[in-house]
């Protein structure tokens, strides 16, 4: 097979994420590149969760609709994923659920229960009826008693049932790979990595793998073979890549208050605070207001500082961001977008915070907004954001979204030789000045004054949230107010002039009459559509503010299509506002699920064929 997609579904907290990581590790041992996607409900235990692992012989940037092998660790997975397995695919399920009526599945949404009943033409369908629908769509059903097998193997090992069933995730992976006739030794090698430092846990799971492979009596119409070796690749998600980028970029201080999906980045930083080459202090504060102000305080001392949050947390930080703006404090806000407004969809994806990131706050101050397009971008953009914050002495908002944060991919090692740290203008300590005042906010043609960390010898100055003069003294003088506003806002002109074009946006594909323009995590789906179809260009916009007006020339005379995860097409509006270019079509998705390469391909193909008349194209797939 040239590519393969495996999906595991089950209750939140049942180990499905561990299973997916193990499957990807095992596949990686055989040379496959992996792309992992995670979807989960916003509760700790019990609600439905599933993960995809897509494999290919080359690097992957997106997921696709339809899976080859679905592992259902509970009855709900069998129901929710009806229609998600490709024709000729396989469903691995526990037969103990067959007699269960859908009415006995308390976590299954009423709307979905009614839709399935209508689809099956039955008033009170059971899991057996749903299985028959899978079979009718060309899916091979493989009954597999996961818990019964765990008890059986556990009995042979002298383990109580409860402990034996803790290996259900390993059983799910082993059963899948045994069905696919994948070498057992590669799975064992992956187990050794996954449970490094836990020899007893490794030995138990290794014995379980042996037991599963010995009992495999099923045959499926396809298999999975090794295609090479792993070659020292990484398997990281967006949260981890961002954290690693911050460490490589010299981050010294990070604050956070727990909120999905931002928390994982700070937790990873806490676990790797003393990573070779970096030293980071991470503080969990009492709320987001404390998080942003504490980070500002650290930045005032000259430490590279950042805070990370999501939706509602960012709302609480708005006043603090304005303070950093007027006080010209270098600060990075890593903003993980999620379903909105308010609490919204805490564990689902969206790109609904674009206008918030650009304009949140009262009044005006310079702010740079940067959006990463994939996991690899997250690493290098984290470094870039820290550099920009200090070079332009202001707030940099680094936009990521839940989909990107929880996407796990196989990548070559990050190129540390390409990492450049720039601290910008700095005041040289001058002890001989004693306590003489120093103009921290000295007027400058580019708007950027030399930064003076607190405690710098000879660098006495004042800091206030009020308007001030060059020394930081409060003033309401109209002339000084004008000059200070113009000085600060000049930074946006400076950034627009000095940031290289390739860091503002990138153009993919040959010259064409149709140009798809997107930002953030739509990149992977759009690029795969480009690879499949050709006939258009894709423009990934990375710098969203100051907006790259050079795009006007790139898009002149072209049919422009925008693509993003929000309702209104916020980027399309921004594009027209800043360049005058109007999108002929806005491809949008706002159900909390990301755009697949399949959806992107179909939408763009319809545009290329002239089959779409409306401006809005709404994508609606997702489980």
N, C-alpha and C positions, 0 to 999 in steps of 0.2 A: 504494500500500500504506500502511496506517495504521501498521504496524510491520514490522520486518524483523530477522532474526538471521543473522549471518554467522559462520562458524567456520573457523579455519585450524589444521591440525595438522601436526606434523612432529617431527623429532628435536630434542632440547634443544640449543640453541646454533646452530640453523640460521636464526635470524632471524624466527621466528614472532611473537615479541613486537613486533619492529619493524614487521612486516606489520600486526598488529592496530592498533597506534598510528597507522599511516599510513591505514588504512581508516577509523578513527574520525575522524581529522583531516579527511579528504576529505569524509566525510559531514557533519561539523560545518560545513564551508564552505558546505554547502547547506542549513543550518538545522536539521538533525536533532540531537536529543538522543541521547547515547550512554551505554550501560552496558557496561563491559568486564569480563569475568571471565577469570581466568587459572588454569589447572591444569597442574602440572608435577611431574616426578619429582625426587627429591632426589639428583641428580648434575649434574655440570657440563655434560657433553656426551653426546649419544647417545640417552638415554631419551626416551620419548614426552612431548610437551608440546602443549597446545592452548589456544587463546583464543577466546572468544566476544565479538562486538560486537553488542549489541542496539540497534536504532534505533527511535525513535518521535518523534512530533510534540510530545511533552511530556516533562518530566523523568521519569526512570526510577529505581526503587529496587531492582530485582531482575532476575534472569534467569529465563527460562522454559525448559521442556523442549522439544526439537525445534528444529532450525535450518532455514532456508530454503535456504542455500547453504553447502556444506561444501567447503573446499579441502584436498585431501590432498597434502601435499608428499612423502609417502612411503607405502609399502605398508601399514605398520602402522596408519596413520590410517584407511585404507579398512576395515580389519578391526575396530578398536576401536570405531568409530562406526557400526557396522551397527545400524540401528534408531533412530539419532539424527536422521536427516534426515526432515523432514515429508513426508507424501504430497504430491506435486506439487512437491517441492523439487528441488535440483540438486546433483550431486556432480561436482566438477571434479578430475580425477585424471590422472596420467601413465600412458599406456598401456604403458610399458615394464615395468610391474610385473605385467601380467596373467597371465603364465605362472608367476609365483613361487609355489611351494607355501608354505603357512603354516609348515611345518616349517623353512623357511629364514629365518624371522624370529626372530632370537635374543633380542630384547628382549620378545617377546610372551609373556605368562605362560602356563604350562602349563595352568592351569585354564581360561583363556579359549580357548586353542587347542582344548581338548577340547569346550568348550561350543559353539564355532562349528561344529566338525565334526559334533557331534550335531544341531545346528540345521539344518545343510545336508544331513544324511543321507549324508555322505561320509567315508570313512576318511582320505583325504589331499587335502583341498580346496586349491584354488589361489585366488589373488586374483581370477581370472576367475569362479570360483564365488561368491565374496563379492559381486562386482559384480552378478552376476545376481540375487542375493538383494536387493540394493539396488533393482534395476530392478523386481523383482516386488512390492516394497512401494510402488511408485508414484514412484520417484525417477528423474529424468532424468539420464542419464550423459553427461558431456561430457569426452571424452578430450582432454588438453592436455599436450603435451610440454614441460614447463617448462625442463628442462636443454637440450633440443635447440633450443628457441627462444632461450634465453640465448646459446648458441653461435652461432646464426645472426645474431642482432642484434649480438653481440660481433664477429663477423667483418666485418660491414658497418662497424663503428666502428673496426676495426683493433685489437681487444682480444684478448689471450690468453683461452682458455677459463676458466681459473681466476678471472681478474678479472671476466669477464662473468657468471659464475655467482654472484658476490657480490650480484648484483641479483635473485636468485630471489624474495626477499620482495616487491620492487617488482613483479616480473612477476606474482606471485600476486594482488596487489591490483589491478593494472591489468587483468589478465584478468577478474577478478570484476566490476569496475566497467564494463568494456567490454561484458561479457555483459548487464549490467543497463542498458546504454545511459545510463550516468551521465556527465555532462559531463566531458570530459577536462581542461578548464582548472581545475576545482575540485581534481582530483587533483594537478595540477602546482602549484597554490597550496599544497596541503598538503605536497608535497615541499619546496617552498621554505622552509616553516616548519621541517620536520623536519631539514633539512640546512642550517639557517642558519649562516653562518660557514664553510661548506665548499662554495665555489662549484663546484669541479671535480666533487665527488661529486653535487651537485645536477644539473649539466649531464649527467652520465652517466645518472643515473636518469631525467631528463626525456627523454633520447633513447630510453631503453628503453620508457618509457610511450608515446611516439610510435610506436615500432615495434610494440608490442602492439596498440594501437588500430587501426593500419593493417591488421593481419592478422586482426582479429576477424571470423570467418565463421560464428559460432554464434548461435543464437537460443534464448532460454529463454522460458517462458510468463509471466514477470513482469519488471518493471523497477523502477528506483529513480530518482526525480526530485527535484531540489532543492525545498524547501518554504519557503525564506526565507534569512536570513543568520545568521551565528554570533552576532552581537550582543555580542561581547566576552566570551564565556563562557570558563570554565576547563575543562581536562580533566585531572583530578588523581586520584591514588589515595589510599588511606587512610594509607599511610606518609608521603606528601608533605603531605597535609592536616594530619596530626599535627605534622610538623616546622614547617610554616608557622604553625600555631597557637602552638607554643612560641616561635617568633621574635616573633610579634605579642604574646604574653603576657610578653615580657621575659626569656626564658630567657638566662642568661649562661654556663652551664657544663653540658655533657653528656658523660657517659662511656658507653662500650660495649665489649663484646668481641663479635666477629662471631658471629652465630647466626641462623639462619633462623627466622621471617621478620622479625625485628626489625632486622637490619642495615641494610636499605634506608633506614630513617628517618634513622639517624645519618650514612650516606653522603650523603644528600640535604642534611642539615644542614651537613656538611663543605663541600659544593659551594656552599652559600648562606650560609656563616657571616657574611658581611658584607652580607647582604641589606639593602636600604634600610630603615632604621628599626630594625635589630637588629644586635647584635654578639655572636656566640656562640663560645665556645671549645669545641671538640670533641676529646676524647682517646680514642683506642683503647688500652685497657689490656691487660695481659698475661693477665688472667682476670677473671671476674665478681666475685670477692671484691675485687680491686683496684678494679673499676669502681664498686661500691656505696660502698666506703669513701672513695674519692677524691671522689665526688659529695657525700658527707656533709661531708668537709673543706671543699669549696668552699662548701657551704651555711652552714657555721659562720661564714664570713667575711661573710655577708650576700648572697652571690650567689644568684640563682635557679638551682637545680641540679636535674638529673634524670639518670636512667640508663634505658636501654632494653634489654630482653632477652626471652627466651622460655624456656618450660619448664625444661630442665635448668639454664640460667643463673640463673633465679630461685631454684632450689633452693640454689645456692651463695651467694646473697645474703641468705639468711634471717637469719643472725646479725647481719649489718650492719644489716638493717632493724630488728631488735630494739634495736640500739645507738641508731639514730636515734630510736626510740620513747622510750627511757628518758632520752636526752639532749635530747629535745624539739627535734629538728632538722627543719626543713621540707625534705622530700624527695619528689620525684615518681618513681615507678617506672612506666614504661610497659611493660606486660606483654602481649606478643603471644602469644596462645594458639595451640597447634598440636596435632597428633595426639600422644597420650601413651599410656602412661607412658614414662619413660626417653627414649631417642632417638625412639621411636615413629614417627610419620609427620612428618618434619621440614618438609615443604612442603605439608602438607594441613591442613585447618581442623578446629577443635574448640573447644568451650567447656567444657573439662574442668577448668579451673584455678579455678573459682569458689570452692570451699571452701579451696583452697590460698591464694588471695588474701585470704580472710577471716581464716584462722586459722593460717597458717604461722608457725612460731616457737615457742619455749618461753616459757611464761608469757603475761602479758597486757599489752597496751599499746594505746592508741587508734590506730586506722587507719581511713582513709576509703577506700572502694572505689567507683569510678565506671566505668560501662561505656558506650561509644559504640555507637550503633545504625546509623549510616551514615557515609559519608565526610564529609558536611557536619558531623555531630556531632563527628567527630574533631578538626576545627579548633577549634571553640568549647570542647569539653571539655578540650583541651590547655591552653587559657587558664585554664579553671575549675580544673583540677587544680593548676596553679601557684598560683593565688589561695588555694585551700583549704589547701594545704601551709603557706603563711605565715600565713594567718588563724588556723589551729588549731595551728600549730607541731608538725606530726607528719607521718607518712608518708601519702601518697595514692597508691593503686594505680590506674592508669588501664588498664582492660582493653580490649584490642582482640583480634581473632583474625586468622588468616592470610587468610581469605576477605575480610574487610574491608580488611586491609592491601594486598592485591593487586587489589582492585576499583577500576577506574578509571571515573569518571563525568563527564559534562558538568554543570557547576554555574554559577550566576551568581557573579560575584566575591564573595569573603567581605566581610562588612560590618565594616570596621575601626572604624567609628564605634560599633559595638556592643561593642567590646572594652574591658573595664574591668580595670584592674590594681589589685589591693588588696594591700598589703604587711602588713596586720595591725598589731598593737601593736608599737611599736619604742621602745627606750630612747633618750632624748634625750642626746646626748653632753654631758658635764659635766666639762671639763678641771680645774675647780677642786677636784674630788674627789681628784685625784691617784691614789694607789695604794690608796685605801680600797676594801674589798670591797663589791660590789654584789650584791643578791639576785636573781641571774638567774632563779631558780625560785621567785620570790615567790608565796605562796599567793594565789589569786584565785578569786572566786566562780564564774567561768565556766571555770576551769581553765587559762586562757591568761595567762602572764606576759609582760611586754614583752620582746621579743627583743633580745639584745645581740650584735651581730656582733663577732667577734674583732678586737681592736685599737681598739675604741671608747673614746675618752677618758673616763675616770671609770667605766668598766664592768668593772673587774677581777672575775673569777669563775673558778670551776673547772669542768671538764667531765670526767665519768667515766662508765664503763659500769656502775659499782656504784650501789647506792641512795645517795642523797645528801640533804643539807639544802637550804635555799633558796639557799645560796651555792655549792653544788656540792661541798661537803666530804662525803667518804664517811661513811655512818652505818649502823648496824644497830639503832638505837633503834626499838623496836616502835611507839611513838606516831608518830614521824616517818615510819616506813615506811607506816603506815596513811594518814597525811595526804597523803603524796606519791602513793601509788597512787590515792587518791580524787581528788586534784587532776588527775592525768593523765587518768584515765578520765572525769572530768567533761567533758572536751572532746567526747566522743561525744554527751552530752546537749546540749551547747551547739550542736554541728553539727546535730543533729536539730531543734533549736528554731529555729535561725537560717537554715538553708538553705531557700529558697523551695520550695513544693510543686512548682512546674513544673520545677524543677531535679532533683527527686527522681524524679518519674514524670510521664508524659503519657498522657492518655486520648484515643483516637481513635474516632470513630463515634457514632451515636445510641444512646440508652439501649436495652439489650437484655438478654434473659435469659441469654445466653451471653457470657462474657468470656474472650478469649484473652490470656494474660499471658506476656510474654517479655522478654528482655534481650539487649543486644548485637545482633549482625548478623542476627537473625531478623526485625528490624523491617521491612525492605523487602518480603520475601516475605509477611509477615502483612498489611501495609497494602495490597498489591496484591490479596490474597485478600479483604480487606474491601471494596475498590473493586468487585471482581467480584460478590461474594455479598451484602454487606450482612447484616443480621440478627444481628450480633454487635458487640461492642466489642473494640478492641485496647488493652492497657495496656503501654506501654514503660517498664520500670523502669530508671532510669539510676543512681540512688544505691543501691548494694547493701549498703553498711555505712557508718553505722548504717542499719539497714533501715527503710524508711518504713512504720511501723505504721499510717499513715493508710489504707493499702490495705485494711485489714480492713473499714472502712466502705464503701469503693468496691465490694468484692466480696461484701458481705453478701447472702445470698439468691440469688446467681447460680450458674450452672453454670460452673465455672472450668476452663479448659484451658490448660496450660502448654506452651511450645514452646522447645526448646533443642537445641544440638549437643553432647550427651554421652549416655552410656549410662544412667545411673541417674535422670536428672532432678534434678540437684543444686538447681536453683532451686526446683522443686516442694517439695523437702524444706525448703529455707530458708523458703519462704513459709509452710509449715505450722508450722515451728518458731517463727517470729516473730509470726504472726497467728492461728494456729489454723485457717486456711483450708486445706482439703484439695482438691487438684485432682481433678476427676472423671476427667480424661484427661491423660496426659503424652505429648505428641508429641515424639519424640526421633529423632535421627539421629547416627550415630557411625562412619560408614564413611570419614570424612575429606573427604567432599564436602558442599558447602553445600546447604541447603534451597532449592529453587526455588519461585517463585511458583505454579507448577503443582502441586507437591506440597502446599504449604500450603493451596491452594484445595481440593484434593481431600480432604485430611484434615479440614479444618474443615467442609466440606460434608457429609461423612459424619456428623460429630457433630451438625450442625444437623438432619439428617434422621433421627437416632436409629438410625443403622445400625451404630454402634460400641458394643459391650458391654464390651470390655476396658479396663482403665485405661491400659495402654501402647499407643501407636500408633507403630510403628517405620517410618521412611521409609528406603528402601533404594536409591534410584536413584543413578546416577553412573558416569562413565567413569574 
